[in-house]
């Protein structure tokens, strides 16, 4: 049996693409193990999926001054030693890394034992962890055509992001039953990210009276962001977080308003849903969401509404325009070849494992 080690962690975005690959890896006869941090978000997600999990020490690599910069290198060295031991014992045929700082010791340990590694970079420009790992990789997968210029030509492969099978099996009727909404009006699904977005939440709620004239709204607002004064508003439902039923909410949605995390927007693309992307501002991030959203808007997949331009008027206008042009957006998304990422990446894994 072929063996593979998956790695990546720190945020759900560094784990969910790995989860999307697991069913196909099993179908292709791979024995799977996962290396992540001791207690990161990846541990629960992976163990819940029934995959053997090993934790290693992990330190963050920062570009700015922080006292932890003096202690974290020792955590990274410890993690490297632990990863070397795990790889030596397990003897994988290939390693697949989704990024995050915990992946750095694993990729470097794989290089020491001449194990081929495939890296996946979700964002437009490689993050620091992946920049460190790229020289040790056999292949580097990416989501955006613009990313190819930042990667070695002999390693770069435009694949898109792996999408979980279950997201593609949502049922509109189940979504309507879950939310108790009607089939008589189109539905807007608002997703502000796993922690929610105060800015997006406030903007949507400020135009609810106008929206609910012609639309219904499913609002996933993040933990602690429910507005109790709006509970029971006809045509409006809100949730802090939705897990298993999310695929049905996607199926019920006629238009999606979302942040512009790479994995989230690739899921929206795969589902062919007209969408408005409101990326995190450059002041609140390294600007990757702005680049992601700009690429999708340029390709005709999305309407881009930057946070600095977000007002009641601009949001309502974006919703009106995007819904009116929904057929054009769907047609353009249907022409994309990036919706088959799982099969493309599995082929690369098979190729590297056979060597």
C-alpha positions in Angstrom: 0.0 0.0 0.0 1.2 3.5 -0.9 1.7 5.8 2.1 1.2 9.6 2.3 1.7 12.1 5.0 -0.6 15.2 4.9 0.4 18.3 6.8 -0.8 21.9 7.3 -2.4 23.8 10.1 -2.9 27.0 12.1 -6.2 27.8 10.4 -9.1 25.8 8.9 -8.0 27.1 5.5 -4.8 25.0 5.9 -6.8 21.9 6.7 -10.0 21.7 4.7 -8.2 21.2 1.3 -6.5 18.2 2.9 -9.8 16.9 4.1 -11.1 17.3 0.5 -8.4 15.0 -0.8 -8.8 12.2 1.8 -11.7 10.3 0.1 -9.9 10.2 -3.2 -6.6 9.2 -1.6 -8.4 6.3 0.0 -10.0 5.4 -3.3 -6.5 5.3 -4.8 -5.2 3.0 -2.1 -3.2 5.4 0.0 -2.6 4.8 3.7 -2.8 8.3 5.2 -1.3 9.9 8.3 -1.4 13.6 9.3 1.3 15.7 11.0 0.1 18.9 12.6 0.7 20.9 15.8 0.1 19.6 19.3 -3.3 21.3 19.8 -4.1 23.3 16.7 -7.4 23.4 15.0 -6.2 20.8 12.6 -6.0 18.1 15.4 -9.8 18.0 16.0 -10.7 18.3 12.3 -8.4 15.4 11.3 -9.1 13.1 14.2 -12.9 13.7 13.6 -12.2 12.4 10.1 -10.7 9.2 11.5 -7.2 9.8 10.2 -4.2 8.9 12.4 -2.7 12.1 13.8 0.8 13.0 15.1 1.5 16.4 16.8 4.8 18.2 16.6 6.2 21.3 18.1 5.5 24.4 16.1 6.7 28.0 16.2 5.6 31.0 14.1 8.0 32.7 11.8 7.4 36.4 12.1 8.5 39.3 9.9 8.1 41.8 12.8 9.6 42.2 16.3 8.2 39.9 19.0 9.8 38.4 22.1 8.6 35.0 20.9 11.0 35.4 17.9 13.7 34.4 20.3 12.0 31.2 21.6 10.1 30.0 18.6 13.2 29.0 16.5 13.9 26.3 19.2 10.3 25.1 18.9 10.8 24.8 15.1 14.0 22.9 15.6 12.2 20.6 18.1 9.4 20.1 15.5 12.0 19.3 12.8 13.5 16.6 15.0 10.1 15.1 15.7 9.1 15.2 12.1 12.3 13.5 11.1 11.6 10.7 13.6 8.0 10.3 12.3 9.0 10.2 8.6 11.8 7.8 9.3 9.5 5.4 11.1 6.5 5.8 8.7 8.5 5.8 5.4 5.9 7.7 3.3 6.0 7.6 -0.5 5.0 11.2 -0.7 4.1 14.3 1.5 1.4 16.8 0.7 1.6 20.1 2.4 -1.2 22.7 2.6 1.0 25.3 4.4 1.0 27.0 7.7 4.1 27.1 9.9 3.7 23.6 11.3 4.3 22.3 7.7 7.8 23.8 7.5 9.6 21.2 9.8 7.6 18.4 8.0 8.7 19.5 4.5 12.3 19.9 5.5 12.3 16.5 7.2 10.9 14.9 4.0 13.7 16.5 2.0 16.3 15.0 4.4 14.9 11.5 3.7 14.5 12.2 -0.1 10.7 12.0 0.1 9.0 14.0 -2.7 6.7 16.8 -1.4 3.8 18.6 -3.1 2.9 22.0 -1.8 -0.4 23.8 -2.3 -0.5 27.6 -2.1 -4.0 29.0 -1.8 -3.3 32.7 -2.0 -2.2 34.9 -4.9 1.3 35.3 -3.5 3.1 32.6 -1.4 3.1 33.1 2.4 6.3 33.0 4.4 6.0 29.3 5.4 5.5 28.2 1.8 8.3 30.4 0.6 10.7 28.5 2.9 9.3 25.2 1.7 9.2 25.7 -2.1 12.9 24.9 -2.7 12.3 21.5 -1.1 9.2 20.7 -3.1 8.8 18.6 -6.2 5.6 20.4 -7.3 3.8 23.6 -6.2 0.1 23.8 -6.8 -1.8 27.1 -6.9 -5.2 28.6 -7.3 -4.6 31.7 -9.5 -3.0 32.2 -12.9 -1.2 35.3 -11.5 0.5 33.1 -8.9 2.5 31.2 -11.5 4.9 34.2 -11.9 6.0 33.8 -8.2 6.8 30.1 -8.5 9.6 28.1 -10.2 8.4 27.3 -13.7 9.5 23.6 -13.5 7.4 23.1 -10.3 4.3 25.2 -10.7 0.9 23.7 -11.6 -2.3 25.7 -11.8 -4.8 23.3 -10.1 -7.4 25.3 -8.2 -8.3 24.3 -4.6 -9.6 20.8 -3.6 -13.3 21.0 -2.8 -14.9 18.7 -0.3 -17.3 16.2 -2.0 -20.1 16.8 0.3 -20.3 20.5 -0.6 -21.3 19.5 -4.1 -24.2 17.3 -2.9 -26.3 20.0 -1.2 -30.1 19.9 -1.7 -32.1 23.2 -2.1 -35.2 21.8 -0.5 -33.3 20.6 2.6 -31.8 24.1 2.8 -35.2 25.7 2.7 -36.5 23.3 5.4 -33.5 23.9 7.6 -34.0 27.7 7.4 -37.8 27.7 7.2 -37.5 30.1 4.2 -39.8 30.1 1.2 -39.2 29.1 -2.4 -41.0 32.3 -3.6 -38.1 34.7 -3.3 -34.4 34.4 -4.1 -32.0 33.8 -1.3 -28.9 35.7 -0.4 -26.3 33.7 1.7 -24.0 35.9 3.7 -20.7 34.4 5.1 -18.4 36.6 7.0 -15.6 34.0 7.6 -15.2 31.5 10.5 -15.0 34.3 13.1 -17.6 36.5 11.5 -17.0 40.1 10.2 -18.5 43.0 12.2 -18.1 45.2 9.1 -20.0 42.9 6.8 -22.6 42.0 9.4 -23.4 45.7 10.0 -23.6 46.5 6.4 -26.0 43.7 5.6 -28.2 44.4 8.6 -28.3 48.1 7.8 -30.1 47.4 4.4 -32.3 44.6 5.6 -35.6 46.5 5.1 -34.7 47.2 1.5 -33.3 43.7 0.9 -36.3 41.8 2.3 -38.6 43.4 -0.2 -37.2 41.2 -3.0 -34.9 38.8 -1.3 -34.6 36.5 1.7 -31.3 36.4 3.7 -29.4 33.6 5.4 -26.8 35.2 7.5 -23.9 33.2 9.0 -22.5 36.0 11.2 -19.9 34.3 13.4 -19.7 33.4 17.1 -21.0 36.1 19.4 -22.5 38.2 16.5 -26.2 37.3 16.6 -28.5 40.3 16.7 -31.3 39.3 19.1 -33.4 42.2 18.0 -33.7 40.7 14.5 -34.7 37.2 15.7 -38.1 36.4 14.1 -37.8 38.9 11.2 -39.7 37.3 8.3 -37.3 36.3 5.5 -34.2 36.7 7.6 -32.4 33.9 9.6 -29.0 34.2 11.3 -26.6 31.6 12.6 -23.3 31.9 14.5 -21.9 28.9 12.7 -23.2 26.1 10.4 -21.4 22.8 9.8 -23.0 19.8 8.2 -26.1 21.6 6.8 -23.9 24.2 5.1 -24.0 22.3 1.8 -27.8 22.6 1.8 -27.6 26.4 2.5 -25.2 26.8 -0.5 -27.7 24.8 -2.6 -30.5 27.1 -1.5 -28.6 30.3 -2.2 -29.1 32.3 -5.4 -26.4 34.8 -4.5 -23.5 34.7 -2.0 -21.8 37.6 -0.1 -18.5 36.5 1.3 -15.0 37.4 2.5 -12.4 36.4 0.0 -10.4 33.7 1.7 -8.9 31.5 -1.1 -10.6 28.3 -0.1 -14.0 29.9 0.4 -14.0 31.6 -3.0 -12.9 28.4 -4.7 -15.8 26.6 -3.2 -18.1 29.3 -4.5 -16.6 28.9 -7.9 -17.1 25.1 -7.9 -20.7 25.6 -6.9 -21.3 28.2 -9.7 -22.9 30.7 -7.4 -23.0 34.4 -8.4 -21.2 36.2 -5.6 -20.0 39.5 -4.1 -16.6 39.4 -2.5 -15.7 41.9 0.3 -12.1 41.2 1.1 -10.4 42.0 4.3 -8.7 45.4 4.1 -4.9 45.6 3.7 -4.8 47.3 7.1 -6.2 44.1 8.7 -4.2 41.6 6.7 -1.3 41.1 4.3 -3.6 42.0 1.5 -4.0 38.5 0.1 -7.8 38.6 0.1 -7.8 41.8 -2.0 -5.6 40.1 -4.5 -7.8 36.9 -4.5 -10.9 38.9 -5.0 -9.4 41.0 -7.7 -8.3 37.9 -9.7 -11.8 36.4 -9.5 -13.4 39.8 -10.5 -10.9 40.0 -13.4 -11.8 36.5 -14.6 -15.5 37.4 -14.4 -16.4 35.1 -11.5 -17.3 37.7 -8.9 -18.2 41.3 -8.1 -15.5 42.9 -6.0 -16.6 45.4 -3.3 -13.6 46.6 -1.3 -14.2 47.2 2.4 -13.1 50.9 2.1 -16.0 51.4 -0.5 -18.5 49.4 1.6 -21.6 51.6 2.3 -25.3 50.9 2.4 -25.7 52.2 -1.1 -22.7 50.4 -2.6 -23.7 47.1 -1.1 -27.3 47.3 -2.2 -26.2 48.4 -5.7 -23.7 45.5 -5.9 -26.4 43.0 -4.9 -28.9 44.4 -7.4 -26.4 44.4 -10.3 -24.9 41.0 -9.5 -28.3 39.4 -9.3 -29.5 40.9 -12.6 -26.3 39.6 -14.3 -26.4 36.2 -12.5 -26.7 34.3 -15.8 -23.5 35.9 -17.1 -21.6 35.1 -13.9 -22.8 31.4 -14.0 -21.8 31.0 -17.6 -18.3 32.4 -17.0 -17.8 30.1 -14.0 -18.9 27.1 -16.0 -16.0 27.8 -18.5 -13.4 27.5 -15.7 -11.2 24.5 -15.7 -10.3 24.9 -12.0 -13.2 23.0 -10.6 -11.5 19.6 -10.9 -8.7 20.3 -8.5 -9.0 17.0 -6.6 -8.4 14.8 -9.6 -5.5 17.0 -10.8 -3.7 16.9 -7.4 -4.3 13.2 -7.0 -2.6 12.7 -10.4 0.4 14.7 -9.2 0.5 12.7 -5.9 0.4 9.4 -7.8 3.2 10.6 -10.1 5.5 11.7 -7.2 4.7 8.5 -5.2 5.6 6.3 -8.1 9.0 7.9 -8.4 
